[in-house]
Every structure is written in structure tokens, then in C-alpha cells.
Amino acid sequence: MPSSTRLILLSLATLSLAFFLRRRLLFPDPMAQTKSKILFIGGTGYIGKFLVEASAKAGHPTFVLVREPTLSNPAKSKVIDSFKASGVNFVLVRTIPSCCMLFSFTLFFFGSFDYLGLVSLCKFLQGDLYDHESLVKAIKQVDAVISTVGHAQLADQGKIIAAIKEAGNVKRFFPSEFGNDVDRVHAVEPAKTAFATKAKVRRDVEAAGIPYTYVSSNFFAGYFLPNLNQAGATAPPRDKVVILGDGNPKAIFNKEEDIGTYTIKAVDDPRTLNKILYIRPPANTISFNEVVALWEKKIGKTLEKVYVPEEQLLKNIQG
């Protein structure tokens, strides 16, 4: 075959491949997109970072709503770097000048970006959870929204609900819960108010007709167990342990990574649609006395136990 003919064929093949890749990029095969795109609000918080990592690990296109100070906050640098390494997309919910629309387009199609390099080229206007228009625009890019906002912003989830309602495309919303089932709990202040706020969010979600899943994952093992829930302690006790009540009621301690895994699996599972997802592995259900016994066995030592009666505990809380 003449060299000129081979060159022509090679050029045609290259052009065909380029056209195919361009078409795939701009018009992806719907059958190939089997995993929902997920937007996290509050994703850099304590439980949020575990859910974000689980989403990226499971292959979901993962977006995290962040504000400019968060990306430059030294206290958040480890989390941000981990997200970048996992291919997580950072969504700055801002009004982007027309000169920067190309960069916005690039972010949406190609994933994570060099934030500092982008900021050096574009000036962004402030916008976040409290900017309804920009929040709606962000939500329209995804299929599911997971809120992991902290206690101070629980009531502000009404803004997320309003944005989801207006966007009209969300297939599943997970409000910030990840604790007790707030419709089946009895508590005293200040927890009582927090539970009531979460319950109101549930009712607002249902009234708005938004598809939802509520996650009841009980206690965070990584938060409560490293110091055996001893006030002010940074390590588990080796001499004396304070036990609230008689230590016999059972509780459920779930590893944060497992909470993330189960939550993300629920996103595209029709069995969890408009349901409460209870994460209650039998082996994770244990009393505090049993937790202490396990620790004593590990260190080969019996601890002095100080029991705080329920009546005294209530006085301490109210005082």
C-alpha cells in the first residue's frame, strides 16, 4: 500500500476517533450512566467527609458544595486534599462572570480543578446555602442531594428543600440526620430541640413531595469510643471510668466509614425510597458495661467504676 494511502487512512481514523470522543463527551450514553450524580451540602464536616469519600469510592460523580474560605482553611486542608485525590468535584455556588463560563463548563465535564489557578483568573461573587438562585443551579446538575450540615444549620435545610422543589429534578434527598430516629425518641434539652428540628425537616420534605431517605445510624463509633465517652479525655481510661446510668441499656455504635457505605448504597436502591434506613448490625449493638469489659480485657486490668444515677445525670444536664 502506498505511503500516501496509509497516511490518508490514518488521518481518517484519527478524525473518526476524535469525533467519537467528542460526541461521547458532549452526548454521553445514557445506559453507561448508571450511578447518580450526588451533591453534598456540609460535606467537609465530621460525618460528611466519610459520606463523600464513600460516594467517590463507589464511582458516583461526586460534588461538594464549598465556600471559598473552606478551600483555604488550614484546618480543612487534609480533607480537601483527600477529596481531590478521590476525584471529588468542588462546587463553588457563586454567580460566575461570563468570562469564566468556560471554566465552569470545564469543571462540570472534566471533574476537579486547580482552585487557586482558577481564582487567579476569575473573580467570584460570594454565594452559598443562603443564595437560593445559585443553590438551584447547583442542584439542577445532579440527581441526588445529601445534607450533612451541623446542628447550627439544621433549620436552614428549609432552604435546601425550597431549592430542590424549584429545581424539580432530584430523585432522592437525604436530610442531615445520621443519629437516632427522631420520630421515635424521647429526650431532654438541648437534644430535644435538635430532634424536634430534624422532625420538622422530615415533615417539610414530605409536604413538598420530595423523594427522600432518612438515615438512622445511631452513635458514631469513631467519635464516642476512642475515649470511652469520658468528658475531656483524649484517650481511654486506665484507672477509673465514669458510667452514665447503670450501664446496661444497649446502644448501637457504627463505624463512620460503614455509615458512609450504607448511605451511598441507598442512593440508587429503590427499596429505600421514601423510607427510613436503619443501620443496626447485631454485632454493633452493645451496652456500655460490655464496652468497658472489652477494654478491661484488652489492657488486662479492672477499672474503678463510678456510676452516675439517672436522677443526678438529669440535674447535671439541666444545671
Secondary structure, DSSP 8 states (H G I E B T S, - for coil): --HHHHHHHHHHHHHHHHHHHHHHHHS--GGG--S--EEEESTTSTTHHHHHHHHHHTT--EEEEE-HHHHT-GGGHHHHHHHHHTT-EEEE-S---GGGHHHHHHHHHH----HHHHHHH------STT-HHHHHHHHTT-SEEEE---GGGSTTHHHHHHHHHHH---SEEE-S--SS-TTS----TTHHHHHHHHHHHHHHHHHTT--BEEEE--EEHHHHTTTTT-TT-SS--SSEEEEETTS-SEEEEE-HHHHHHHHHHHHT-GGGTTEEEE---GGGEEEHHHHHHHHHHHHT---EEEEE-HHHHHHHHH-
